């Protein structure tokens, strides 16, 4: 099992190297580096600080969900876990490495690993749901309003529609209609399908939380998504790209889903390809699209480095006998 995980990690790293090298080669690596070297820091620094603000918002959303399950970690401790989770993501190929760290830390401190896993999964789901709802609102606004005309390829409109409608629809189905119960009764053999138990765990997680907690978590997800849109917009402006902000509200759910896929190392290579697919058709140069994606990755990476510093500082405090974040 360990060998399989190690092989998968090596394959993810290799895939990232191959894809990123190919995309950089096609776009001229010198030009991509030049774009990054001439980045406008007056726009780029706000993107970084907004990303840090979003970490606190995500920690609060997680706090809401955990306290619904009668677990009582402090808000500051969850902020700390989010930071070290991003630190872990810098070095673990899967985008879920940080989640594993967060779950393991909670289980070690409070027990009840199943509840920790459930809360982390629900935290991810409500984040995606918030992104999808913002995209759906932008989709409706674009179709009804004539103030901002956004011209995208038909395939992109279809992808945005599927995600912005499909994610909320799937959540509603799992939450209130329990389709898996009917499916397993009609087709008992479906339980033999690989990873089907993971789908059942997902459905159980969606149904587990009271509607009040889901609503509060979702309300927290909306400002999180709006800030994520501002981050993408600020990075684009830092690279000299001036697009309507509505464009980014449409693209955010696609970028969010890609960031979750454990295909390559931290999404490298895959994410750059998606940025090319999203932004080149609306007039952004290929080199700039790649630079925008890498600039976003560097924001995430730097937040992870801060997590490493926080982790080291907490260990020093614990060795000196001072209170740690866990007890705050």
Secondary structure as UniProt FT lines:
FT   HELIX           2..27
FT   HELIX           29..37
FT   HELIX           41..68
FT   TURN            69..70
FT   HELIX           75..89
FT   TURN            90..91
FT   TURN            95..96
FT   HELIX           97..110
FT   HELIX           113..144
FT   HELIX           154..172
FT   HELIX           173..177
FT   HELIX           179..186
FT   HELIX           188..192
FT   TURN            194..195
FT   HELIX           196..208
FT   HELIX           211..238
FT   TURN            239..240
FT   HELIX           245..260
FT   TURN            262..263
FT   HELIX           265..267
FT   TURN            268..269
FT   HELIX           270..279
FT   HELIX           280..282
FT   HELIX           286..320
FT   HELIX           325..327
//
